[in-house]
Amino acid sequence: MRPKVFKVQALHDPSTEERELIQALGPFAITPGVHLLIDADNEKIIEHALLYLNAKHGRDGIAKQDGGEPSLRSSKASAYELAEWLGFLARLGRSWDDADHEIISLYAHTRASRLSHHTGRNRESSTIAHKLSTVYGFYGWYNSMKVTDVRWDETIVRASYRSAQGGREACDREIRPFAPKELQRLLQLLGPLPSELKGTSTRPTRDRLVFETGLLTGMRGEEIAHLTVDMIKRLMADPKEPDATQPLEITITKRRRKRYVAMPNSLIIELRRYIRTERQRAVDAMGGPDHGRLFVSLPGASNTGTPMTTSTIHRRTHALMVRAGLAEQRSKSIKGESVPYMHTLHSFHDTRHTYAVNLYILQKRAGDTQPWKTVQVMLGHKDWATTEEYYLQSVGVFEPAIGFRLSRYWEDAK
């Protein structure tokens, strides 16, 4: 089973039959705005997840707005956290109603000991606690109806993930920018830019552009996934000045505080070519209305033309690192058995690290007396302490090795 999250949409101008069906369902009708889970393997609704999410966030849910309407603000977060839990069980071959204290503790421990796909860093205790609160609520609801009898000890579970976080301070502070030789190998595997395609070649360029966007702007995976076509079309790029940049305002950021990023003219031109060619073919094959997102699923995929997700960005990057030989085999113990897995030496978030260190070097060489102030602004860090904590202690190690120009890193990496 591979759980995927979908949002229930309201019917606009329903037919007579649809109105009669909704009226017949009455309080059992799913509330529009609630998120549900679908098994990507068979496209069927995961019923036990749907019942819980609708009960918690729908008309009869606990959280209410003024006027008695359901509050759906946390519906999406609950759905994704439940999808992560159910996916974890599926990978271990466990049924959702066959959980126990041991498996919940293992889940908490693995969340604490593995890097987040979204940030490339270790998860905070508060993040893990929030994920577990959804698991507890899910089984608490089904236990109350005597459908399940899943028991756990929150104190012991909490200790399991806090112990996994012990000694992680050095890892949290580790900055891992790409070296030129690593970039050379990765870009070879990612293939050409849209402008470099030969003849009538339809080789996909999306992953190369996503990777370059991270390298040249410092945007996170989530921020890139939420870029739109209109945002790129509004930028006025001068092909005569490929290294010059245009300001782009983004609002889907880590804490939803809008900020500006600098988009190189050379990247804007490549993205526009992608919009006209590969993206257009994928959206046409989709057959539905254009949703407007910049990066979409590849032509020929089962979900071609649909918006590319943050998890896809990180999953594709993981596969890329394995192909490039930037991974090593490790093992972990699951229920007393040693299970091998591939530990990658880089994550997508390291494109952001690379951007930050190189921007610092550029500003310093240009005579900027406070280069980290520029880095702080461009990364969207609220205060200096965040930038200093994650980057200042590491830049001295990498400055001699990776001081290449941001918009010309390919030539410098040769």
C-alpha positions as MATLAB code, in Angstrom:
seq = 'MRPKVFKVQALHDPSTEERELIQALGPFAITPGVHLLIDADNEKIIEHALLYLNAKHGRDGIAKQDGGEPSLRSSKASAYELAEWLGFLARLGRSWDDADHEIISLYAHTRASRLSHHTGRNRESSTIAHKLSTVYGFYGWYNSMKVTDVRWDETIVRASYRSAQGGREACDREIRPFAPKELQRLLQLLGPLPSELKGTSTRPTRDRLVFETGLLTGMRGEEIAHLTVDMIKRLMADPKEPDATQPLEITITKRRRKRYVAMPNSLIIELRRYIRTERQRAVDAMGGPDHGRLFVSLPGASNTGTPMTTSTIHRRTHALMVRAGLAEQRSKSIKGESVPYMHTLHSFHDTRHTYAVNLYILQKRAGDTQPWKTVQVMLGHKDWATTEEYYLQSVGVFEPAIGFRLSRYWEDAK';
ca = [
       0.000    0.000    0.000;
       1.214    3.505   -0.874;
      -1.051    6.114    0.760;
      -1.567    9.375   -1.146;
      -3.381   12.456    0.167;
      -6.328   14.042   -1.657;
      -8.677   16.860   -0.737;
     -12.455   16.402   -0.957;
     -13.854   19.077   -3.254;
     -17.377   20.470   -3.131;
     -19.670   19.653   -6.069;
     -20.462   22.711   -8.144;
     -23.861   22.619   -9.833;
     -24.570   18.959   -8.910;
     -27.049   16.955  -10.937;
     -30.418   15.904   -9.519;
     -29.092   12.413   -8.792;
     -26.026   13.808   -7.025;
     -28.153   16.133   -4.852;
     -30.431   13.263   -3.904;
     -27.433   11.100   -2.980;
     -25.948   13.846   -0.786;
     -29.299   14.379    0.947;
     -29.679   10.639    1.512;
     -26.219   10.417    3.098;
     -27.076   13.257    5.467;
     -24.554   13.364    8.345;
     -22.567   10.543    6.705;
     -21.621   12.675    3.696;
     -17.955   13.626    3.602;
     -17.360   17.270    4.414;
     -15.796   19.242    1.516;
     -12.310   20.375    2.505;
     -11.487   17.237    4.489;
      -8.433   15.374    3.237;
      -8.586   11.641    2.590;
      -6.118    8.904    1.686;
      -6.069    6.822   -1.485;
      -3.939    3.740   -2.077;
      -1.748    4.655   -5.062;
      -1.409    0.976   -5.971;
      -5.097    0.485   -6.736;
      -6.578    4.029   -6.565;
      -9.037    2.949   -3.866;
     -10.005    5.055   -0.869;
      -8.427    3.861    2.389;
     -11.651    3.604    4.346;
     -10.301    3.348    7.891;
      -8.325    6.558    7.346;
     -11.288    8.320    5.732;
     -13.644    7.531    8.610;
     -11.210    8.876   11.180;
     -10.262   12.043    9.264;
     -13.884   12.882    8.511;
     -14.888   12.211   12.118;
     -12.105   14.424   13.467;
     -12.245   17.290   10.981;
     -15.697   17.042    9.366;
     -19.099   18.247   10.515;
     -18.929   16.306   13.769;
     -15.253   17.027   14.376;
     -13.799   18.381   17.581;
     -12.473   21.678   16.178;
     -15.214   24.149   15.275;
     -15.174   27.668   13.906;
     -17.594   30.409   14.874;
     -21.043   29.416   13.685;
     -20.453   25.721   14.225;
     -18.731   25.055   10.905;
     -15.877   22.537   10.932;
     -12.335   23.896   11.190;
     -10.246   22.265    8.483;
      -6.962   24.020    9.166;
      -5.268   20.898   10.513;
      -7.006   18.381    8.243;
      -4.181   18.357    5.711;
      -1.460   17.888    8.347;
      -3.369   15.020    9.959;
      -3.819   13.334    6.587;
      -0.131   13.499    5.696;
       0.912   12.281    9.140;
      -1.533    9.403    8.934;
      -0.305    8.572    5.419;
       3.267    8.439    6.716;
       2.252    6.089    9.521;
       0.234    3.753    7.298;
       3.025    3.720    4.709;
       5.492    2.774    7.440;
       3.271   -0.150    8.485;
       2.885   -1.287    4.881;
       6.666   -1.392    4.364;
       6.946   -3.621    7.417;
       4.091   -5.861    6.260;
       1.899   -4.973    9.256;
      -1.864   -4.440    9.115;
      -3.125   -1.074   10.402;
      -5.207   -2.754   13.115;
      -2.317   -4.962   14.252;
      -0.159   -2.192   15.742;
       1.283   -2.291   19.253;
       3.616   -0.443   21.580;
       6.720   -1.987   19.981;
       5.843   -0.873   16.457;
       4.895    2.643   17.588;
       8.209    2.944   19.449;
      10.077    1.756   16.350;
       8.244    4.337   14.235;
       9.179    7.122   16.674;
      12.790    5.949   16.787;
      13.157    5.870   12.997;
      11.629    9.360   12.639;
      14.226   10.632   15.098;
      17.214    8.856   13.566;
      16.576    9.665    9.875;
      16.855   12.984    8.055;
      13.677   14.759    7.049;
      12.958   14.595    3.301;
      11.708   18.177    3.450;
      14.605   19.882    5.220;
      17.516   17.483    4.858;
      18.080   17.786    8.606;
      17.083   15.778   11.659;
      13.552   16.222   12.947;
      12.868   18.213   16.095;
      11.256   16.495   19.100;
       8.167   18.689   18.664;
       7.760   17.491   15.063;
       7.931   13.836   16.084;
       5.525   14.460   18.973;
       3.032   16.006   16.538;
       3.251   13.011   14.208;
       2.679   10.671   17.140;
      -0.318   12.687   18.347;
      -2.066   11.807   15.090;
      -1.227    8.116   15.558;
      -2.494    8.235   19.144;
      -5.681   10.010   18.088;
      -6.286    7.512   15.287;
      -6.082    4.481   17.584;
      -7.780    6.256   20.460;
     -10.813    6.798   18.214;
     -10.912    3.205   16.968;
     -10.227    1.843   20.462;
     -13.211    3.806   21.790;
     -15.437    2.034   19.265;
     -13.829   -1.316   20.147;
     -12.657   -1.842   16.575;
      -9.054   -2.054   17.774;
      -7.291   -2.650   21.053;
      -3.959   -0.965   20.441;
      -2.051   -0.028   23.616;
       1.111    1.994   24.138;
       3.061    3.815   26.824;
       3.642    7.435   25.782;
       6.452    7.909   28.305;
       8.453    4.979   26.929;
       7.754    5.980   23.312;
       8.954    9.512   24.056;
      12.126    8.136   25.586;
      12.736    6.016   22.485;
      12.889    8.939   20.087;
      14.695   11.253   22.463;
      17.407    8.648   22.950;
      17.729    8.380   19.166;
      18.368   12.127   19.090;
      21.226   11.872   21.581;
      24.535   13.079   20.217;
      22.931   14.575   17.115;
      24.085   18.121   17.676;
      27.097   17.746   15.406;
      24.943   16.235   12.675;
      22.359   19.033   12.950;
      25.112   21.564   12.441;
      26.714   19.721    9.523;
      26.676   21.622    6.249;
      27.168   19.494    3.142;
      27.563   21.618   -0.004;
      28.313   19.795   -3.229;
      31.906   19.780   -4.412;
      32.591   20.648   -8.089;
      33.403   17.049   -9.027;
      30.185   15.849   -7.399;
      28.195   18.427   -9.338;
      29.887   17.407  -12.551;
      28.816   13.798  -12.059;
      25.265   14.734  -11.017;
      24.697   17.101  -13.935;
      25.920   14.474  -16.372;
      23.336   12.061  -14.992;
      20.565   14.675  -14.987;
      21.134   15.368  -18.661;
      20.873   18.484  -20.801;
      18.987   21.710  -20.243;
      16.048   22.454  -22.575;
      18.276   24.659  -24.745;
      20.825   21.842  -25.069;
      18.451   19.202  -26.465;
      19.467   17.989  -29.893;
      17.039   17.988  -32.811;
      13.620   16.593  -31.921;
      14.790   14.988  -28.673;
      12.090   14.723  -25.999;
      14.435   13.678  -23.202;
      12.992   14.977  -19.895;
      14.702   18.073  -18.500;
      12.487   18.628  -15.454;
      14.781   17.041  -12.856;
      17.790   18.997  -14.161;
      15.812   22.246  -13.885;
      14.561   21.441  -10.384;
      18.122   20.725   -9.258;
      19.445   23.912  -10.879;
      16.681   25.975   -9.302;
      17.809   24.779   -5.887;
      21.474   25.452   -6.663;
      20.969   28.918   -8.134;
      18.292   30.319   -5.807;
      18.623   28.492   -2.472;
      14.935   27.601   -2.455;
      13.748   24.591   -0.468;
      12.070   21.644   -2.179;
       8.606   22.701   -1.000;
       9.141   26.239   -2.298;
      10.188   24.943   -5.718;
       7.241   22.532   -5.891;
       4.848   25.459   -5.416;
       6.287   27.689   -8.140;
       3.756   28.563  -10.834;
       3.976   29.237  -14.551;
       2.682   32.779  -14.085;
       5.441   33.559  -11.584;
       8.076   32.711  -14.202;
       6.273   34.437  -17.079;
       6.108   37.698  -15.138;
       9.910   37.867  -14.858;
      11.662   39.948  -17.532;
      14.891   38.127  -18.393;
      17.612   39.732  -20.522;
      19.468   37.019  -22.504;
      22.399   39.417  -22.967;
      23.048   39.355  -19.202;
      22.699   35.671  -18.195;
      24.318   36.213  -14.784;
      22.030   39.074  -13.766;
      19.070   38.186  -11.549;
      15.405   39.119  -11.256;
      13.551   39.331   -7.915;
      10.850   36.687   -7.465;
       8.415   36.867   -4.557;
       7.490   33.514   -3.013;
       4.881   32.968   -0.306;
       4.951   29.185    0.212;
       7.948   29.212    2.542;
       8.926   27.315    5.683;
       6.883   29.547    8.004;
       4.704   31.077    5.290;
       6.504   34.410    5.476;
       6.887   35.816    1.999;
      10.374   36.631    0.780;
      12.213   37.412   -2.433;
      14.689   35.138   -4.201;
      17.084   36.109   -6.984;
      16.382   34.206  -10.209;
      19.260   34.283  -12.750;
      18.247   35.335  -16.257;
      19.811   32.166  -17.656;
      17.579   29.997  -15.468;
      14.434   31.986  -16.303;
      15.079   31.485  -20.027;
      15.494   27.723  -19.574;
      12.323   27.504  -17.468;
      10.329   29.344  -20.121;
      11.540   26.916  -22.765;
      10.486   24.022  -20.479;
       7.023   25.611  -20.088;
       6.567   25.792  -23.874;
       7.784   22.272  -24.619;
       8.010   19.432  -22.081;
       5.523   20.883  -19.622;
       2.988   21.662  -22.340;
       3.168   18.102  -23.677;
       2.569   16.695  -20.190;
      -0.381   18.988  -19.448;
      -1.943   18.236  -22.845;
      -1.638   14.503  -22.129;
      -3.313   15.017  -18.752;
      -6.473   16.125  -20.552;
      -7.821   18.332  -17.750;
      -7.578   22.058  -16.995;
      -4.100   23.476  -16.444;
      -3.503   23.800  -12.690;
      -0.716   26.331  -13.221;
       2.104   24.685  -11.263;
       5.517   25.047  -12.915;
       6.916   21.546  -12.468;
       4.688   18.615  -13.414;
       4.860   14.835  -13.631;
       6.784   13.638  -16.654;
       5.145   12.863  -20.021;
       4.337    9.165  -20.186;
       3.846    8.769  -16.434;
       0.529    7.411  -15.126;
      -0.161   10.801  -13.531;
       1.387   12.884  -16.304;
       0.799   16.617  -16.083;
      -0.155   16.664  -12.403;
       1.823   18.950  -10.040;
       5.192   17.647   -8.915;
       5.189   17.155   -5.133;
       7.859   17.945   -2.562;
       8.209   14.261   -1.720;
       8.865   13.496   -5.403;
      11.701   16.037   -5.447;
      13.372   14.391   -2.468;
      12.678   10.853   -3.704;
      14.184   11.599   -7.125;
      17.205   13.209   -5.470;
      17.743   10.116   -3.318;
      17.699    7.923   -6.430;
      20.086   10.324   -8.176;
      22.598   10.115   -5.341;
      22.525    6.318   -5.468;
      23.118    6.379   -9.236;
      25.986    8.839   -8.803;
      27.708    6.652   -6.224;
      27.101    9.243   -3.491;
      25.571    6.655   -1.166;
      26.706    3.847    1.056;
      24.998    0.709    2.263;
      24.134    0.570    5.922;
      21.873   -1.596    8.002;
      19.348   -1.081   10.743;
      17.593   -3.455   13.102;
      13.869   -3.999   12.621;
      12.232   -6.463   15.009;
      15.609   -8.014   15.723;
      16.569   -8.457   12.061;
      19.288   -6.507   10.264;
      17.808   -4.760    7.220;
      20.129   -3.113    4.647;
      19.372    0.335    3.214;
      21.178    2.978    1.158;
      22.329    6.033    3.107;
      22.923    8.986    0.765;
      25.741   11.440    1.413;
      23.622   14.355    0.191;
      19.967   15.380    0.165;
      18.155   17.934   -1.990;
      18.533   20.428    0.877;
      22.260   20.431    0.133;
      21.562   22.479   -3.001;
      20.524   25.194   -0.538;
      23.743   24.691    1.447;
      25.755   24.997   -1.778;
      23.948   28.203   -2.731;
      24.521   29.735    0.713;
      28.254   29.001    0.877;
      28.869   30.196   -2.672;
      26.842   33.356   -2.155;
      28.966   34.097    0.910;
      32.152   33.609   -1.107;
      30.897   35.854   -3.932;
      29.907   38.627   -1.532;
      33.213   38.393    0.317;
      35.237   38.579   -2.892;
      33.167   41.570   -4.007;
      34.264   43.466   -0.885;
      31.135   42.976    1.217;
      32.175   43.477    4.852;
      29.116   41.566    6.123;
      28.558   38.813    3.530;
      26.470   36.692    5.900;
      23.895   39.458    6.132;
      23.191   38.962    2.421;
      23.034   35.190    2.880;
      20.617   35.645    5.786;
      18.244   37.729    3.666;
      18.392   35.472    0.598;
      17.775   32.310    2.634;
      14.839   33.914    4.424;
      16.245   33.349    7.910;
      14.421   35.500   10.442;
      17.536   36.403   12.380;
      21.295   36.230   12.204;
      21.566   33.436   14.778;
      20.029   30.858   12.417;
      22.449   31.652    9.612;
      25.406   31.736   11.956;
      24.465   28.443   13.635;
      24.207   26.448   10.412;
      26.790   28.042    8.136;
      29.426   30.187    9.812;
      31.233   27.289   11.480;
      31.511   25.347    8.217;
      32.306   27.871    5.513;
      36.031   28.043    6.309;
      36.375   24.374    5.440;
      34.638   24.646    2.066;
      35.668   28.106    0.840;
      38.941   27.022   -0.817;
      37.296   24.065   -2.549;
      34.009   25.348   -3.967;
      34.414   29.029   -4.735;
      32.849   28.887   -8.195;
      30.431   31.364   -9.796;
      26.787   30.539   -9.167;
      25.576   30.948  -12.742;
      28.601   29.249  -14.298;
      29.238   26.335  -11.956;
      29.169   23.806  -14.806;
      32.173   25.350  -16.565;
      34.046   25.773  -13.282;
      33.342   22.162  -12.288;
      34.984   20.739  -15.414;
];
